[in-house]
Amino acid sequence: MEYTELLAGRRSTRHFDTSREVPDELLERVLAAPLAMPHAGNTYDWRGVVLRRRDRDPDRWPAVFSALLEQSYVEEADVLIVYAVQPGWWAEQYRANVATLVERGLIDPARHKILLETVGDGIGDPKALTTGLVGEAMMGVTAGMLAAIDAGLGATVTGCRPGDLARALELPDGVVLCPYGILALGWPAVAGDGAAPVGAPKPPVGTMYFSDRWGGPSPVGRS
Ligand SMILES: Cc1cc2nc3c(=O)[nH]c(=O)nc-3n(C[C@H](O)[C@H](O)[C@H](O)COP(=O)(O)O)c2cc1C
């Protein structure tokens, strides 16, 4: 699908066809899409836990479903992908990874002097680091979502109770669940079969941006 058309038509799917599975090769395309996105400090620290409807563990699923807020489309989704990040592990890799970027000529010490000095200062604010890595993972969620929709699937980003979900999926200490880094996927239910209505209209783009400072005039539609 052409990218502009893909974006214009993207809406969240809240009713999936439970009679159709997502073929493995299609799922693998969705799983590969996040790797196309940028990654901080030359490493991918995010990992995903893939839950397939057909493989639901009757002992584990009730806790997972409860942590996913018991939303009906989550129950119907053929695939759920839960993303988490590893800030401690990322920090361990950081210096070595930047050194690799320098070796490859992607960072030029002459032109990125201040960036390289900050590497020597350590990782900085751990909270900001975690936020940044969650943001990185969310870019991956976006890429996976668009790959899924491009292939005709429906997809919805989903919230949860992160602590409960982390426990249900046995995340180890130091691994941080992305609170909204959950992608529910499946074939959309066909219209007339109870398919949920699409969401609210989008705001005009001009209302979303300021020029120069918060509250400045919109940069859109000035010409
Ligand atoms: C961070 C985030 C969390 C979301 N969590 C949920 C959710 O738990 N349940 C849900 O039905 N939709 C959820 N959504 C989808 C939004 O409700 C949806 O994107 C919004 O209503 C706009 O509709 P659209 O996606 O069809 O354009 C979430 C979206 C984002 C970005």
The ligand as an SDF file (V2000), in Angstrom:
LIG
                    3D

 31 33  0  0  0  0  0  0  0  0999 V2000
   -0.6360    4.9550   24.2220 C   0  0  0  0  0  0  0  0  0  0  0  0
   -1.9140    4.4020   23.6780 C   0  0  0  0  0  0  0  0  0  0  0  0
   -2.6830    3.5440   24.4450 C   0  0  0  0  0  0  0  0  0  0  0  0
   -3.8880    3.0530   23.9640 C   0  0  0  0  0  0  0  0  0  0  0  0
   -4.6020    2.1630   24.7130 N   0  0  0  0  0  0  0  0  0  0  0  0
   -5.7710    1.7000   24.2470 C   0  0  0  0  0  0  0  0  0  0  0  0
   -6.5310    0.7710   25.0040 C   0  0  0  0  0  0  0  0  0  0  0  0
   -6.1080    0.2970   26.0580 O   0  0  0  0  0  0  0  0  0  0  0  0
   -7.7200    0.3780   24.5090 N   0  0  0  0  0  0  0  0  0  0  0  0
   -8.2090    0.8570   23.3310 C   0  0  0  0  0  0  0  0  0  0  0  0
   -9.3170    0.4590   22.9430 O   0  0  0  0  0  0  0  0  0  0  0  0
   -7.5040    1.7070   22.5630 N   0  0  0  0  0  0  0  0  0  0  0  0
   -6.3020    2.1420   23.0020 C   0  0  0  0  0  0  0  0  0  0  0  0
   -5.5600    2.9970   22.2280 N   0  0  0  0  0  0  0  0  0  0  0  0
   -6.0550    3.4060   20.9060 C   0  0  0  0  0  0  0  0  0  0  0  0
   -6.6340    4.8270   20.9540 C   0  0  0  0  0  0  0  0  0  0  0  0
   -7.8120    4.8380   21.7230 O   0  0  0  0  0  0  0  0  0  0  0  0
   -6.8960    5.2700   19.5190 C   0  0  0  0  0  0  0  0  0  0  0  0
   -5.6800    5.3420   18.8240 O   0  0  0  0  0  0  0  0  0  0  0  0
   -7.5920    6.6360   19.4520 C   0  0  0  0  0  0  0  0  0  0  0  0
   -8.8810    6.5450   19.9670 O   0  0  0  0  0  0  0  0  0  0  0  0
   -7.6720    7.1680   18.0280 C   0  0  0  0  0  0  0  0  0  0  0  0
   -8.3600    6.2510   17.1940 O   0  0  0  0  0  0  0  0  0  0  0  0
   -7.6620    5.5900   15.9150 P   0  0  0  0  0  0  0  0  0  0  0  0
   -6.4880    4.7930   16.3970 O   0  0  0  0  0  0  0  0  0  0  0  0
   -8.7210    4.7260   15.3070 O   0  0  0  0  0  0  0  0  0  0  0  0
   -7.2230    6.6900   15.0070 O   0  0  0  0  0  0  0  0  0  0  0  0
   -4.3410    3.4590   22.6850 C   0  0  0  0  0  0  0  0  0  0  0  0
   -3.5510    4.2930   21.9050 C   0  0  0  0  0  0  0  0  0  0  0  0
   -2.3500    4.7400   22.3780 C   0  0  0  0  0  0  0  0  0  0  0  0
   -1.4840    5.6040   21.4990 C   0  0  0  0  0  0  0  0  0  0  0  0
  1  2  1  0
  2  3  1  0
  2 30  2  0
  3  4  2  0
  4  5  1  0
  4 28  1  0
  5  6  2  0
  6  7  1  0
  6 13  1  0
  7  8  2  0
  7  9  1  0
  9 10  1  0
 10 11  2  0
 10 12  1  0
 12 13  2  0
 13 14  1  0
 14 15  1  0
 14 28  1  0
 15 16  1  0
 16 17  1  0
 16 18  1  0
 18 19  1  0
 18 20  1  0
 20 21  1  0
 20 22  1  0
 22 23  1  0
 23 24  1  0
 24 25  2  0
 24 26  1  0
 24 27  1  0
 28 29  2  0
 29 30  1  0
 30 31  1  0
M  END
$$$$
